[in-house]
Amino acid sequence: MRIATQFSVYLVNKPGVLANVTGALAKHKVNIVALALMDSGEHGALRIVCDDAERARKVLGHAHDRWTECEVLAIDLENKPGAFSAVTQELAAEHINITYAYCTGGAVGGRVTAIFKVSDMNKALKLFEADKPEKKKTPVRKTQRGQKGR
């Protein structure tokens, strides 16, 4: 779990506009970690989280004229039924409103990143830090050897 920078890029709904923005990011080696695209008639809103927010900010500053940024909560989840739901239930139990959310695609059996825009970032951070399991006192090496049958 981490705080990430999300960019909301406002696009005219015409062929090639999305390709221009994503192409500029690709040209400058900025990886898009998560993406959601919404349509609102003549305009669209592209929400992206990138691997390097500073570089993305510079690229967007040169490539496009209508964008904003905000902080979002990024949580890595197992790609299995109920993983996303469990997070939404924990947030609801603490009365933390989810303004919007989206997930990355993930390989079957792999991991996905869920992006949440929440009403109280500090409360959400405390909630999920408290959920982290305590580290086992047994060294990882012994556990791995035990699994290999040594």
C-alpha positions as CSV (number, residue, x, y, z in Angstrom):
1,M,0.0,0.0,0.0
2,R,1.3,3.4,-0.9
3,I,0.3,6.9,-1.8
4,A,0.6,7.5,-5.6
5,T,0.2,10.5,-7.8
6,Q,-2.7,10.2,-10.3
7,F,-2.9,12.4,-13.3
8,S,-6.3,13.3,-14.8
9,V,-5.9,14.2,-18.4
10,Y,-8.9,15.8,-20.1
11,L,-9.1,14.7,-23.7
12,V,-11.2,15.9,-26.7
13,N,-13.1,12.9,-27.9
14,K,-11.4,12.6,-31.3
15,P,-9.3,9.9,-32.9
16,G,-5.6,10.1,-32.0
17,V,-5.8,12.3,-28.9
18,L,-5.4,9.4,-26.5
19,A,-2.6,8.0,-28.7
20,N,-0.7,11.3,-28.6
21,V,-0.7,11.5,-24.8
22,T,0.2,7.8,-24.2
23,G,2.7,8.0,-27.1
24,A,4.5,11.0,-25.4
25,L,4.7,9.1,-22.2
26,A,6.1,6.0,-23.9
27,K,8.6,8.1,-25.9
28,H,10.0,9.4,-22.6
29,K,10.0,5.9,-21.0
30,V,7.3,6.7,-18.5
31,N,5.4,3.5,-17.6
32,I,1.7,3.6,-17.0
33,V,1.0,1.5,-13.9
34,A,-2.8,2.0,-13.8
35,L,-5.2,3.5,-16.2
36,A,-8.9,4.3,-16.4
37,L,-10.7,6.2,-19.3
38,M,-14.1,7.7,-18.9
39,D,-16.3,9.3,-21.6
40,S,-18.5,12.3,-21.0
41,G,-19.8,13.1,-24.4
42,E,-17.4,15.4,-26.3
43,H,-14.6,15.0,-23.7
44,G,-13.0,12.1,-21.9
45,A,-11.0,11.9,-18.7
46,L,-7.9,9.7,-18.7
47,R,-6.8,8.8,-15.1
48,I,-3.3,7.4,-15.0
49,V,-0.8,6.4,-12.3
50,C,2.8,6.3,-13.6
51,D,6.0,4.8,-12.3
52,D,7.7,8.2,-12.2
53,A,5.4,11.0,-11.3
54,E,8.0,13.8,-11.8
55,R,8.8,12.6,-15.3
56,A,5.2,12.2,-16.2
57,R,4.5,15.7,-15.0
58,K,7.2,17.1,-17.3
59,V,5.9,15.1,-20.3
60,L,2.3,16.1,-19.7
61,G,3.4,19.7,-19.3
62,H,4.8,19.6,-22.9
63,A,2.4,17.2,-24.5
64,H,-1.0,18.3,-23.3
65,D,-2.6,21.4,-21.9
66,R,-5.5,20.2,-19.7
67,W,-4.6,17.9,-16.8
68,T,-4.6,17.9,-13.0
69,E,-3.0,15.7,-10.4
70,C,-4.0,14.3,-7.0
71,E,-3.0,11.7,-4.4
72,V,-4.6,8.3,-4.5
73,L,-4.2,5.1,-2.5
74,A,-2.5,2.3,-4.4
75,I,-2.9,-1.2,-3.0
76,D,-1.3,-4.3,-4.5
77,L,-3.8,-7.2,-4.3
78,E,-3.9,-10.9,-5.3
79,N,-5.7,-11.4,-8.5
80,K,-8.5,-13.5,-7.0
81,P,-12.2,-13.2,-6.3
82,G,-13.0,-11.0,-3.3
83,A,-9.6,-9.2,-3.0
84,F,-11.0,-5.9,-4.2
85,S,-14.2,-6.4,-2.2
86,A,-12.2,-7.0,1.0
87,V,-10.6,-3.5,0.7
88,T,-13.9,-1.8,0.0
89,Q,-15.4,-3.5,3.1
90,E,-12.5,-2.4,5.3
91,L,-12.8,1.2,4.1
92,A,-16.6,1.1,4.6
93,A,-16.3,-0.3,8.2
94,E,-14.1,2.8,9.0
95,H,-16.6,5.2,7.3
96,I,-14.0,6.1,4.7
97,N,-15.8,7.1,1.5
98,I,-14.5,5.9,-1.9
99,T,-15.0,8.6,-4.4
100,Y,-13.9,6.3,-7.3
101,A,-11.6,3.3,-7.8
102,Y,-10.2,1.2,-10.6
103,C,-7.7,-1.7,-11.0
104,T,-5.0,-2.7,-13.3
105,G,-5.3,-5.9,-15.3
106,G,-3.2,-8.7,-13.9
107,A,-2.1,-12.1,-15.1
108,V,-4.2,-15.0,-13.7
109,G,-2.7,-16.0,-10.4
110,G,-0.6,-12.8,-10.3
111,R,-1.1,-9.4,-8.7
112,V,-3.1,-6.3,-9.5
113,T,-2.9,-2.7,-8.3
114,A,-6.1,-1.2,-7.0
115,I,-6.3,2.6,-7.1
116,F,-8.7,4.4,-4.7
117,K,-9.6,8.0,-4.3
118,V,-10.8,8.2,-0.7
119,S,-12.2,10.9,1.5
120,D,-9.6,10.6,4.2
121,M,-6.2,9.5,3.0
122,N,-4.5,9.6,6.5
123,K,-7.2,7.4,8.1
124,A,-7.0,4.9,5.1
125,L,-3.2,4.8,5.5
126,K,-3.5,4.0,9.2
127,L,-6.1,1.4,8.5
128,F,-4.0,-0.6,6.0
129,E,-0.7,-0.2,7.9
130,A,-2.5,-1.7,10.9
131,D,-3.6,-4.7,8.7
132,K,0.0,-5.6,7.8
133,P,0.9,-8.9,9.4
134,E,3.7,-9.0,11.9
135,K,6.9,-10.4,10.5
136,K,7.7,-13.9,11.5
137,K,10.6,-14.4,13.8
138,T,11.7,-17.4,11.7
139,P,14.2,-16.4,9.0
140,V,12.8,-16.6,5.5
141,R,15.6,-19.0,4.5
142,K,14.5,-21.7,6.8
143,T,10.9,-21.4,5.6
144,Q,12.1,-21.7,1.9
145,R,14.4,-24.7,2.7
146,G,11.5,-26.3,4.5
147,Q,9.3,-25.9,1.4
148,K,12.0,-27.4,-0.8
149,G,12.2,-30.5,1.4
150,R,15.7,-29.9,2.7
